[in-house]
Amino acid sequence: KGGFHLAVNLKLPIVPIIVSGSYEAWNPTLMFGTVGTIKLRMLPAIYPKEGQTADELLVQVREIMEKAKREKIEPPTFLNYVPCFTLISLALFGFLRLFFF
């Protein structure tokens, strides 16, 4: 919830990222992960509205993410075969581009 307080107080956007396949790739009952596909879907940035509280922003982002999960849109196929650390780098790049590009 701290990220939402920061977003509201500093007027910064929240960038929702939907992750699917991570449970299957690294099940908590296993000591090591298995071979699998982890998909990331970055949604458009959500800027807090004037006077919006952190709790209201949290509810708004949650509703948008739930709606996006129901749509079942597949990410581009090239992401299906990229190693996990590269996917994390892509997510970080997507976050950083909001501030520097």
Buried (B, 14 or more C-beta within 10 A) or exposed (E): EEEBBEBBEEEBBBBBBBEBEBEEBBEEEEEEEEEEBBBBBBBEBBEBEEEBEBEBBBEBBEEBBEEBEEEEEEBEEEBEEBEBEEBEEBBEEBBEEEEEE
